[in-house]
Amino acid sequence: MKATVHSYLLNFKQPAGTSRGVLRTKESFFLRIEDAASPFGIGLGEVGVLRGLSVDDVPALEGQLAWTAKNIHLGLEELYVRNNSFPSIQFALEQAFSHLKRGFHHFETPFSRGEQGQSINGLIWMGSKDFMLDQIQLRLNEGFGTLKMKVGAISWADELTLLKGIRARFSASELILRVDANGAFDRSSIVPVLQELAALDVHSIEQPLAPSDIVGLADISASSPVPIALDESLIGVFSAAEKELLLDAVRPQYIILKPSFIGGWRGADEWIDCANARGIDWWATSALESTVGMNAIAQWTATKQLLLPQGLGTGSLYTNNIPGPLEVKNGELWTVGNVQKLWTLPNSFIPF
């Protein structure tokens, strides 16, 4: 058994606006394991680090990746523990070792067999008012029953106008609306925003305040007329005890799970156990992974038999995504075709 690490630069079809800036490219790393004893020959896992946000976006990341590849003989269990502070590597290890055993068909479910879809939300990126309006119309035309709009980049008045326009056309029973603030508000500005969102029957607001404002998040989780979902607050919280402390302190209505940020399937399952014990619901979303990581997340969520729409896209963000078996049909994510035959790795994979 041997392993190598490869880098790959994903190019956005159009600039993706967030409250932290505009994204034009997404750097990804891939852990590739070769094992002659495997029925599939290789195992591939995506290291879905997101610069400026992931806890493991540190200078030591590439060195840790190289060390992990050199010591791949230690196996999944030992390497998972040794990468405790590198959750994106932990997830890549899970994917790669699973791939060696099962191919990209990570879990046996109706979804992985192409018999059942998963409800997902259509994402509205930040930008000018006209740009966001165009995205809204496109997502509606694509048949999404849930829209998630990123807010905090343009004026709240313009964002509110967009939300009012959607709700004027579709009632809450016809269309679920979510908003994602990425910590764009503060305690002094969030209260009227929550009241205006409640008037529009908005499903939830993700990370309305910065993760550091635990007291503020706790206050609004207890009093907000709109359910609060924690997202960035989960980053860098490693142990079960720390997870329990955070959830007990804030008591949000939802948590958002990004496996690349929280230690893969295993880390996400631990968050779910902590949340379930406290009556907190959840859904999963991506960290802008390629189809490799996205497939791994989607196949895992399909094992949970969830009713809430997930935050999973496909390959539509990038001009050069890795061809894979995921497709959106009328607001649902589906596995299509033969999973094992659809994966072709780009020639531009760069080993280091």
C-alpha distance (Angstrom), angle and dihedral (degrees) to the residues before:
residue distance angle dihedral
M1 . . .
K2 3.79 . .
A3 3.78 135.1 .
T4 3.78 138.2 -154.4
V5 3.80 133.4 -172.1
H6 3.80 122.2 -133.5
S7 3.79 131.8 -170.4
Y8 3.79 125.0 -145.5
L9 3.80 131.9 179.8
L10 3.81 116.0 -141.3
N11 3.82 115.8 -155.0
F12 3.80 120.2 -146.3
K13 3.80 115.6 -130.1
Q14 3.79 87.4 -136.4
P15 3.82 132.3 3.4
A16 3.81 110.8 -77.8
G17 3.78 112.1 -141.3
T18 3.80 122.4 -149.4
S19 3.79 133.0 163.3
R20 3.82 86.6 -100.1
G21 3.79 95.0 55.3
V22 3.80 142.1 -77.8
L23 3.81 120.9 -51.9
R24 3.80 120.8 -148.9
T25 3.80 100.7 161.3
K26 3.78 135.8 22.7
E27 3.79 120.1 -150.0
S28 3.80 115.0 -146.4
F29 3.78 135.0 179.0
F30 3.78 126.3 -153.2
L31 3.79 129.0 -154.7
R32 3.81 110.4 -146.8
I33 3.81 119.9 -167.4
E34 3.80 122.3 -168.0
D35 3.80 117.9 -158.3
A36 3.79 122.4 166.8
A37 3.81 89.5 -159.2
S38 3.81 92.2 59.9
P39 3.81 118.2 96.8
F40 3.80 87.8 -134.9
G41 3.80 98.5 42.4
I42 3.81 95.4 -139.3
G43 3.77 139.6 45.9
L44 3.81 119.7 -152.2
G45 3.79 127.4 -166.3
E46 3.79 130.3 175.4
V47 3.80 120.2 -130.5
G48 3.80 95.7 -147.8
V49 3.78 100.4 -164.7
L50 3.81 115.5 161.0
R51 3.79 113.2 -153.2
G52 3.78 114.7 -121.5
L53 3.80 94.2 14.8
S54 3.82 113.3 47.8
V55 3.79 114.9 90.2
D56 3.81 88.1 -133.1
D57 3.80 94.6 55.0
V58 3.80 88.8 113.9
P59 3.83 134.0 126.5
A60 3.81 89.7 -104.6
L61 3.82 93.9 60.8
E62 3.79 98.7 92.1
G63 3.78 92.3 43.8
Q64 3.80 90.1 51.0
L65 3.79 89.9 50.1
A66 3.78 91.1 52.0
W67 3.83 91.0 47.8
T68 3.81 90.8 49.4
A69 3.81 92.0 51.7
K70 3.81 91.6 47.5
N71 3.80 90.7 51.4
I72 3.80 98.7 40.8
H73 3.82 88.7 125.9
L74 3.82 87.8 74.8
G75 3.80 88.3 75.4
L76 3.78 134.9 -135.9
E77 3.81 100.1 -64.2
E78 3.80 96.5 50.8
L79 3.81 94.5 40.6
Y80 3.81 92.6 47.9
V81 3.81 89.6 57.4
R82 3.81 92.9 43.5
N83 3.83 88.7 55.1
N84 3.80 95.7 50.8
S85 3.82 93.0 131.7
F86 3.82 92.7 43.7
P87 3.82 105.0 66.7
S88 3.82 94.3 170.0
I89 3.83 89.8 57.9
Q90 3.80 89.9 47.4
F91 3.80 89.7 56.0
A92 3.81 92.1 46.2
L93 3.81 89.3 52.9
E94 3.79 91.5 51.2
Q95 3.79 91.1 50.1
A96 3.80 95.6 45.5
F97 3.80 96.8 48.0
S98 3.81 90.5 44.4
H99 3.80 89.1 50.7
L100 3.81 90.6 54.1
K101 3.81 89.8 57.6
R102 3.78 103.3 33.6
G103 3.78 108.7 11.5
F104 3.80 114.3 -128.8
H105 3.80 87.8 -39.1
H106 3.83 88.4 94.8
F107 3.81 98.3 167.9
E108 3.79 133.3 23.4
T109 3.81 106.5 -122.0
P110 3.82 138.7 129.8
F111 3.82 86.1 -101.6
S112 3.81 94.3 55.3
R113 3.82 89.3 48.0
G114 3.81 91.3 52.3
E115 3.80 92.9 -114.7
Q116 3.81 98.5 114.0
G117 3.80 136.7 28.5
Q118 3.79 131.5 -142.3
S119 3.79 122.4 -127.3
I120 3.81 111.0 -120.6
N121 3.79 137.1 177.0
G122 3.78 124.2 -109.6
L123 3.80 110.9 -125.0
I124 3.80 124.0 -132.6
W125 3.81 110.6 -159.3
M126 3.78 122.8 -148.5
G127 3.77 119.6 -99.5
S128 3.78 139.7 107.7
K129 3.78 117.6 -21.7
D130 3.83 91.5 -106.7
F131 3.80 91.7 48.2
M132 3.79 92.0 51.8
L133 3.81 91.3 45.7
D134 3.81 89.8 53.8
Q135 3.80 90.3 51.4
I136 3.79 91.9 49.8
Q137 3.79 91.5 53.4
L138 3.80 91.1 47.2
R139 3.81 93.2 50.9
L140 3.81 91.0 48.1
N141 3.81 90.6 49.7
E142 3.80 88.4 51.7
G143 3.79 89.9 59.9
F144 3.79 102.2 -110.8
G145 3.80 115.6 165.7
T146 3.82 91.8 -166.3
L147 3.81 127.3 47.1
K148 3.79 125.9 -169.3
M149 3.79 115.6 -162.0
K150 3.78 121.9 -164.2
V151 3.79 110.5 -136.8
G152 3.78 136.2 -172.7
A153 3.80 103.7 66.0
I154 3.81 102.6 83.9
S155 3.80 125.9 31.9
W156 3.79 115.9 -57.3
A157 3.82 88.3 -129.8
D158 3.82 90.6 61.3
E159 3.80 92.6 44.1
L160 3.80 90.5 49.8
T161 3.80 90.3 50.7
L162 3.82 89.6 54.8
L163 3.80 91.7 50.2
K164 3.80 91.8 47.5
G165 3.79 89.7 51.2
I166 3.80 91.2 54.5
R167 3.79 93.8 46.7
A168 3.80 92.0 48.0
R169 3.82 87.3 61.7
F170 3.80 100.0 38.0
S171 3.80 130.1 33.3
A172 3.81 122.5 -138.7
S173 3.81 89.5 -99.8
E174 3.81 89.7 55.6
L175 3.81 100.8 41.4
I176 3.82 132.2 20.1
L177 3.80 114.7 -142.6
R178 3.79 123.1 -157.4
V179 3.79 128.0 176.7
D180 3.80 128.2 -156.7
A181 3.79 116.5 -157.1
N182 3.83 99.9 175.8
G183 3.82 88.0 -147.3
A184 3.81 93.7 -55.9
F185 3.83 96.8 141.7
D186 3.79 134.4 63.2
R187 3.79 132.8 -148.5
S188 3.80 93.9 -91.2
S189 3.82 94.9 52.9
I190 3.79 103.7 34.6
V191 3.83 101.6 71.8
P192 3.84 98.0 68.8
V193 3.81 89.4 41.2
L194 3.81 90.7 56.2
Q195 3.79 91.1 48.7
E196 3.81 91.7 51.5
L197 3.80 91.4 47.6
A198 3.79 91.0 50.1
A199 3.81 90.1 54.2
L200 3.81 87.3 58.2
D201 3.81 94.4 49.4
V202 3.79 91.8 -117.2
H203 3.80 111.3 -175.5
S204 3.82 97.4 -138.9
I205 3.78 146.2 -34.0
E206 3.80 119.2 -126.1
Q207 3.79 119.2 -139.4
P208 3.83 98.7 -20.6
L209 3.83 91.8 175.9
A210 3.79 132.5 36.2
P211 3.84 115.3 -82.6
S212 3.80 89.7 -117.2
D213 3.82 91.6 63.8
I214 3.79 96.7 78.3
V215 3.81 93.4 154.5
G216 3.80 91.8 52.0
L217 3.80 92.5 46.8
A218 3.80 90.0 49.8
D219 3.81 91.7 50.1
I220 3.78 95.5 51.3
S221 3.81 93.4 41.0
A222 3.79 87.0 58.8
S223 3.80 96.7 44.4
S224 3.81 109.6 23.1
P225 3.82 118.5 118.1
V226 3.83 86.2 -147.8
P227 3.82 120.5 61.6
I228 3.81 114.8 -105.9
A229 3.81 122.4 -134.1
L230 3.80 123.3 -164.5
D231 3.79 117.4 -142.1
E232 3.82 116.6 146.6
S233 3.82 88.7 30.2
L234 3.81 88.3 74.2
I235 3.82 93.9 59.0
G236 3.79 114.0 107.6
V237 3.81 94.7 10.8
F238 3.80 101.5 124.5
S239 3.82 114.7 163.8
A240 3.79 127.3 62.9
A241 3.81 88.9 -121.0
E242 3.82 91.5 55.5
K243 3.80 90.5 48.2
E244 3.77 91.6 51.5
L245 3.81 91.4 48.4
L246 3.82 92.1 52.2
L247 3.79 94.8 47.5
D248 3.81 91.8 45.4
A249 3.81 90.7 49.8
V250 3.81 98.1 47.5
R251 3.83 104.5 23.8
P252 3.83 95.3 -160.6
Q253 3.78 121.2 -173.9
Y254 3.84 92.2 -126.9
I255 3.77 141.6 15.0
I256 3.81 124.3 -152.4
L257 3.79 116.3 -140.0
K258 3.80 122.4 -149.3
P259 3.83 105.0 177.7
S260 3.83 93.3 -159.0
F261 3.82 88.6 58.9
I262 3.80 99.4 43.1
G263 3.79 108.9 39.1
G264 3.78 104.2 -76.6
W265 3.78 126.1 -95.2
R266 3.80 92.7 -22.3
G267 3.79 94.5 50.6
A268 3.80 91.7 45.8
D269 3.81 91.7 50.2
E270 3.81 89.8 53.2
W271 3.81 90.4 52.6
I272 3.81 89.6 49.2
D273 3.80 91.8 52.3
C274 3.81 90.9 50.9
A275 3.82 91.7 46.3
N276 3.81 95.3 46.3
A277 3.80 90.6 53.1
R278 3.81 87.9 58.4
G279 3.79 100.1 41.3
I280 3.81 92.1 -108.0
D281 3.80 116.9 144.8
W282 3.80 126.3 -148.1
W283 3.76 148.1 -172.7
A284 3.80 133.3 -165.0
T285 3.76 130.7 -119.4
S286 3.77 138.0 175.5
A287 3.78 132.7 -100.9
L288 3.81 90.6 -140.7
E289 3.80 93.0 -82.3
S290 3.78 123.2 169.0
T291 3.78 118.8 -106.2
V292 3.82 89.6 -81.5
G293 3.80 94.4 64.0
M294 3.79 93.4 33.5
N295 3.80 91.3 55.5
A296 3.80 90.3 51.1
I297 3.81 91.6 51.9
A298 3.80 94.5 44.8
Q299 3.80 93.7 49.0
W300 3.81 89.7 50.6
T301 3.82 94.9 48.6
A302 3.80 88.7 50.8
T303 3.81 89.1 64.6
K304 3.82 89.9 61.6
Q305 3.82 97.5 62.5
L306 3.80 91.3 -139.2
L307 3.76 127.2 -175.2
L308 3.82 97.1 -162.1
P309 3.82 115.8 89.7
Q310 3.79 111.0 -105.2
G311 3.81 125.8 -133.6
L312 3.79 96.5 -121.3
G313 3.79 125.0 136.8
T314 3.81 126.8 -176.9
G315 3.78 127.9 -141.3
S316 3.77 99.1 -55.1
L317 3.81 94.2 106.1
Y318 3.79 96.8 66.2
T319 3.79 137.6 57.4
N320 3.80 92.2 -150.5
N321 3.79 106.2 34.1
I322 3.79 119.0 151.8
P323 3.83 109.1 -96.6
G324 3.78 110.0 -108.1
P325 3.80 145.3 158.3
L326 3.83 100.8 -92.4
E327 3.78 124.5 109.8
V328 3.81 134.8 166.7
K329 3.79 116.2 -132.0
N330 3.79 119.2 -179.7
G331 3.79 94.8 -27.7
E332 3.81 95.6 -42.5
L333 3.79 130.7 104.4
W334 3.81 115.8 -128.6
T335 3.78 138.1 -177.2
V336 3.79 108.3 -128.0
G337 3.80 133.4 -173.8
N338 3.78 127.7 -4.6
V339 3.79 106.6 -29.3
Q340 3.80 94.2 -154.5
K341 3.80 95.9 52.0
L342 3.81 99.7 45.9
W343 3.79 99.0 68.2
T344 3.80 115.2 95.4
L345 3.79 116.9 165.9
P346 3.81 116.9 -137.1
N347 3.78 119.7 -110.1
S348 3.80 86.6 -129.8
F349 3.82 92.1 70.7
I350 3.81 100.9 125.3
P351 3.83 117.7 -152.6
F352 3.79 120.0 -149.6
